[in-house]
Amino acid sequence: MDLLQGIQSRTSALKLSAPGPSREHIEQIIRAGARAPDHGRLRPWRFIVLEGDARARLGNAMAQMLKAKVPDAQSAQLEAERGKALRAPVIIVVAAKIVKSKIPEIEQVTAVAAAVQNMFLAANALGYGAMWKTGGAAYDAGIKGMFGLAPEDHIVALLYLGTTSTPGPFVEAPASEVTRWL
């Protein structure tokens, strides 16, 4: 598939299942992310790969986070929160490790977002489905700390990867509606 066709046909999966990408494919996906544009060559991206029990640890931390924020959360709510980390065989936490420099923080975060898009397209090209998620876990200092990130760093994506079991709808994105020519 050529690049433009891959971009034009990209969708987010609604459900993912095993098998997930192999280690070789995960490394290719991460290398694609590391090729994103990066003002100042700061390489602010950090990639944390979660497989197997690491996903369950994240799920437990997510449930604990919910319980701390909503002390009267029902067990079904906590289980649903815990289950979010198990919705794909592989999760890559993609974060912006903020470097204090003349490069504004927003540019570092957007460089990481560009990395996520490259990774999403690489996963698609390799035949995998992907979901780009955040949610409360992405903003929680405790979850960030679990991944060696500081509170001021940003989790830009929980990139869920696996085999698409339920594809997402293809949504037309007509550029003409959001483009103005001067």
Backbone hydrogen bonds, N-H to C=O, Kabsch-Sander energy under -0.5 kcal/mol:
donor,donor_aa,acceptor,acceptor_aa,energy
6,G,2,D,-2.4
7,I,3,L,-2.4
8,Q,4,L,-2.6
9,S,5,Q,-1.7
10,R,6,G,-0.6
10,R,7,I,-0.9
13,A,130,A,-2.2
14,L,166,T,-2.7
15,K,166,T,-1.8
16,L,87,R,-0.8
17,S,163,T,-2.3
26,I,22,S,-2.8
27,E,23,R,-2.6
28,Q,24,E,-1.9
29,I,25,H,-2.6
30,I,26,I,-2.6
31,R,27,E,-2.4
32,A,28,Q,-2.1
33,G,29,I,-1.7
34,A,30,I,-2.3
35,R,32,A,-1.0
36,A,33,G,-1.7
41,R,38,D,-2.3
42,L,39,H,-0.6
46,R,95,A,-1.9
48,I,93,V,-2.3
49,V,47,F,-0.5
50,L,48,I,-0.5
50,L,91,I,-3.4
51,E,49,V,-0.5
52,G,89,P,-0.5
54,A,51,E,-1.8
55,R,52,G,-1.4
56,A,52,G,-0.8
57,R,53,D,-2.2
58,L,54,A,-1.9
59,G,55,R,-2.6
60,N,56,A,-2.6
61,A,57,R,-2.2
62,M,58,L,-2.5
63,A,59,G,-2.2
64,Q,60,N,-2.4
65,M,61,A,-2.2
66,L,62,M,-2.2
67,K,63,A,-2.5
68,A,64,Q,-2.1
69,K,65,M,-1.8
70,V,66,L,-3.1
73,A,70,V,-2.3
78,L,74,Q,-2.1
79,E,75,S,-2.5
80,A,76,A,-2.1
81,E,77,Q,-2.3
82,R,78,L,-2.6
83,G,79,E,-2.4
84,K,80,A,-0.9
84,K,81,E,-0.7
85,A,82,R,-1.0
86,L,83,G,-1.8
87,R,84,K,-1.2
90,V,161,L,-1.6
91,I,50,L,-2.2
92,I,159,L,-2.5
93,V,48,I,-3.1
93,V,91,I,-0.6
94,V,92,I,-0.6
94,V,157,A,-2.9
95,A,46,R,-2.5
95,A,93,V,-0.6
96,A,154,H,-3.5
97,K,44,P,-3.4
97,K,95,A,-0.7
98,I,96,A,-1.0
100,K,98,I,-0.5
101,S,99,V,-0.7
107,E,104,P,-0.7
108,Q,104,P,-1.3
109,V,105,E,-2.4
110,T,106,I,-2.5
111,A,107,E,-1.6
112,V,108,Q,-1.7
113,A,109,V,-2.2
114,A,110,T,-2.2
115,A,111,A,-1.8
116,V,112,V,-2.2
117,Q,113,A,-2.2
118,N,114,A,-2.3
119,M,115,A,-2.4
120,F,116,V,-2.8
121,L,117,Q,-2.5
122,A,118,N,-2.4
123,A,119,M,-2.8
124,N,120,F,-2.1
125,A,121,L,-2.5
126,L,122,A,-1.7
127,G,124,N,-1.5
128,Y,123,A,-2.8
129,G,162,G,-3.0
131,M,160,Y,-1.9
133,K,131,M,-0.7
133,K,158,L,-1.9
138,A,135,G,-1.5
139,Y,136,G,-1.4
140,D,136,G,-0.6
140,D,137,A,-0.7
144,K,140,D,-2.5
145,G,141,A,-2.6
146,M,142,G,-1.7
147,F,143,I,-0.8
147,F,144,K,-1.3
148,G,145,G,-1.9
149,L,144,K,-2.4
153,D,150,A,-1.8
154,H,96,A,-2.0
155,I,138,A,-1.0
156,V,94,V,-2.0
156,V,154,H,-0.9
157,A,94,V,-1.8
158,L,133,K,-3.1
159,L,92,I,-2.8
159,L,157,A,-0.7
160,Y,131,M,-2.7
160,Y,158,L,-0.9
161,L,90,V,-3.0
162,G,129,G,-1.7
163,T,17,S,-3.1
165,S,15,K,-2.3
166,T,15,K,-1.7
171,V,169,P,-0.6
172,E,170,F,-0.6
175,A,173,A,-0.5
177,E,174,P,-1.2
178,V,175,A,-1.4
179,T,176,S,-0.5
